[in-house]
Amino acid sequence: MKKLKLQVQLSIDGFVAGPNGEMDWMSWNMDAELLKYLTDLTDSVDSIVMGRKMAAGFVGYWQSVVADTSNPQYEFGRKMVDAPKTIFSKTLETLELDNSTLVTGDISHEVNKLKKQEGKDIIAYGGANFVANLIKNNLVDEYHLFVNPTAIGKGMAIFNELEQYLKLKLVKAIAFECGIAVLCYQPA
């Protein structure tokens, strides 16, 4: 069965965005070792799940990257564009994004259906609400938390929907030269 791997950027105080969705606090100055970690992580997956709020910007950004073959992010961008994307929404009725499927059903049922398909693992990207729902419904098999060296004081959280403790075991912790620490956890 496939694993659902969550990759998310966090502030050191546990937020994925500022109170109004601000992301200007994130470190984008990634070093070669962190980029290798990202490449290895994405090489282990063949599909992406995300919420509708992130989908249009995500797809549009990576399409603009692959439009320029000289862009240093071209190879990674090609993976992001080519990977089938499942977009979850409770409000959309149609979706016109390349290589994307709209899903409006129950998140647990739909993600578990994806996990039963043949192939590599699945990676989840998304806004706070979407990710919080994945976590609340115990759908995440690996947490790849990219902890940025910034505290923002208040903002959007992803563990705030838990109804009970979520016990995790640390699989690895790596500090990168750029200041980001990646903490990889699995459910205990």
C-alpha positions as CSV (number, residue, x, y, z in Angstrom):
1,M,0.0,0.0,0.0
2,K,1.2,3.5,-0.8
3,K,2.2,5.9,1.9
4,L,1.0,9.5,2.1
5,K,4.0,11.8,2.8
6,L,3.4,15.3,4.0
7,Q,5.9,17.9,3.1
8,V,5.3,21.2,4.8
9,Q,7.3,24.4,5.7
10,L,6.8,25.5,9.4
11,S,8.0,28.4,11.4
12,I,10.0,27.4,14.5
13,D,6.9,28.2,16.5
14,G,4.8,25.8,14.5
15,F,2.9,27.9,11.9
16,V,2.6,27.2,8.1
17,A,1.6,30.7,7.3
18,G,0.9,34.1,8.9
19,P,-2.6,35.0,10.1
20,N,-3.5,36.2,6.6
21,G,-1.6,33.5,4.7
22,E,1.7,35.4,4.6
23,M,4.6,33.2,3.6
24,D,7.3,35.9,3.4
25,W,9.0,34.5,6.5
26,M,10.0,31.2,4.8
27,S,13.7,30.5,3.8
28,W,14.0,30.0,0.1
29,N,17.8,30.1,0.1
30,M,18.1,26.3,0.1
31,D,21.5,24.7,0.0
32,A,22.5,21.8,-2.2
33,E,22.0,19.1,0.5
34,L,18.4,20.3,1.2
35,L,17.7,20.3,-2.5
36,K,19.0,16.7,-2.7
37,Y,16.6,15.8,0.2
38,L,13.7,17.4,-1.7
39,T,14.7,15.5,-4.9
40,D,15.0,12.2,-3.1
41,L,11.6,12.8,-1.4
42,T,9.8,13.6,-4.7
43,D,11.6,10.7,-6.5
44,S,9.8,8.4,-4.0
45,V,6.3,9.6,-5.1
46,D,4.3,9.5,-8.3
47,S,1.3,11.6,-7.4
48,I,0.3,14.7,-5.5
49,V,-2.7,15.5,-3.3
50,M,-3.6,19.1,-2.3
51,G,-6.4,21.4,-1.4
52,R,-8.1,23.7,-3.9
53,K,-6.8,26.9,-2.3
54,M,-3.2,25.9,-3.2
55,A,-3.8,24.1,-6.5
56,A,-4.1,27.0,-9.0
57,G,-1.0,28.8,-7.7
58,F,1.0,25.6,-7.4
59,V,0.2,24.3,-10.9
60,G,0.6,27.8,-12.4
61,Y,4.0,28.3,-10.8
62,W,5.5,25.0,-12.0
63,Q,4.1,25.5,-15.5
64,S,5.9,28.8,-15.7
65,V,9.1,27.1,-14.5
66,V,9.0,24.4,-17.2
67,A,8.2,27.0,-19.9
68,D,11.9,28.0,-19.6
69,T,14.3,25.0,-20.1
70,S,17.2,27.1,-18.8
71,N,15.5,27.6,-15.4
72,P,17.6,25.8,-12.7
73,Q,14.4,24.4,-11.3
74,Y,13.3,22.9,-14.6
75,E,13.9,19.2,-13.8
76,F,12.1,19.5,-10.5
77,G,9.3,21.5,-12.1
78,R,8.9,18.9,-14.7
79,K,8.1,16.4,-12.0
80,M,5.6,18.7,-10.4
81,V,3.8,19.3,-13.7
82,D,3.9,15.7,-14.9
83,A,2.7,14.1,-11.6
84,P,-1.0,13.5,-11.5
85,K,-2.7,15.8,-9.0
86,T,-5.8,15.1,-6.9
87,I,-7.4,18.3,-5.8
88,F,-9.8,18.2,-2.9
89,S,-12.6,20.8,-2.6
90,K,-15.9,21.1,-0.9
91,T,-16.9,24.1,-3.0
92,L,-15.7,23.6,-6.6
93,E,-17.8,21.8,-9.1
94,T,-15.3,21.8,-11.9
95,L,-11.5,22.2,-12.2
96,E,-9.5,23.2,-15.3
97,L,-5.9,22.5,-14.3
98,D,-3.6,20.3,-16.4
99,N,-3.1,16.8,-15.1
100,S,-5.5,17.3,-12.2
101,T,-8.6,15.5,-10.9
102,L,-11.1,17.2,-8.7
103,V,-12.4,15.2,-5.7
104,T,-15.4,16.4,-3.7
105,G,-16.0,13.3,-1.6
106,D,-15.0,12.3,1.9
107,I,-11.2,12.9,2.4
108,S,-10.6,9.7,4.3
109,H,-12.4,7.5,1.8
110,E,-10.7,9.2,-1.2
111,V,-7.2,9.2,0.2
112,N,-7.4,5.6,1.3
113,K,-8.6,4.8,-2.3
114,L,-5.5,6.5,-3.7
115,K,-3.3,4.6,-1.2
116,K,-4.6,1.3,-2.6
117,Q,-3.6,2.0,-6.2
118,E,-0.4,0.6,-7.7
119,G,2.7,2.7,-7.9
120,K,5.0,4.9,-5.8
121,D,3.9,6.9,-2.7
122,I,1.8,10.1,-2.6
123,I,3.0,13.5,-1.5
124,A,0.7,16.0,0.1
125,Y,1.1,19.8,-0.2
126,G,-1.5,22.2,0.9
127,G,-2.9,25.0,2.9
128,A,-3.5,24.8,6.6
129,N,-7.1,23.6,6.5
130,F,-6.4,20.8,4.0
131,V,-3.3,19.6,5.9
132,A,-5.1,19.8,9.2
133,N,-7.8,17.6,7.8
134,L,-5.3,15.0,6.6
135,I,-3.7,15.0,10.1
136,K,-7.0,14.9,12.0
137,N,-8.1,11.9,10.0
138,N,-4.8,10.0,10.6
139,L,-4.1,9.8,6.8
140,V,-0.4,10.9,7.0
141,D,2.2,8.1,7.0
142,E,5.3,10.3,7.0
143,Y,5.7,13.9,8.2
144,H,8.5,15.8,6.5
145,L,8.5,19.1,8.5
146,F,10.8,21.7,7.1
147,V,11.4,23.9,10.2
148,N,12.4,27.4,9.1
149,P,14.7,29.5,11.5
150,T,12.0,32.1,12.0
151,A,9.3,32.6,14.7
152,I,6.3,34.5,13.5
153,G,4.2,34.7,16.8
154,K,0.8,33.8,15.3
155,G,-0.6,32.3,12.2
156,M,-2.1,29.3,10.6
157,A,-1.5,25.9,12.3
158,I,-1.9,22.3,11.0
159,F,-2.2,20.4,14.3
160,N,-5.0,22.5,15.7
161,E,-7.8,20.2,14.7
162,L,-6.6,17.2,16.7
163,E,-9.1,15.7,19.1
164,Q,-6.5,13.7,21.0
165,Y,-2.8,13.4,21.2
166,L,-0.9,12.5,18.1
167,K,2.1,10.4,19.1
168,L,4.9,10.3,16.6
169,K,8.3,8.6,16.3
170,L,11.3,10.5,15.0
171,V,12.8,8.8,11.9
172,K,15.4,11.4,11.2
173,A,16.4,15.0,11.9
174,I,18.8,16.9,9.6
175,A,20.1,20.4,10.0
176,F,21.0,22.1,6.8
177,E,23.5,24.9,6.2
178,C,20.7,27.3,5.1
179,G,19.2,27.1,8.6
180,I,16.3,24.8,7.9
181,A,16.0,21.6,9.9
182,V,14.0,18.8,8.5
183,L,12.3,16.6,11.0
184,C,10.9,13.3,9.6
185,Y,8.3,11.6,11.8
186,Q,6.0,8.5,11.4
187,P,2.9,7.7,13.5
188,A,4.0,5.8,16.7
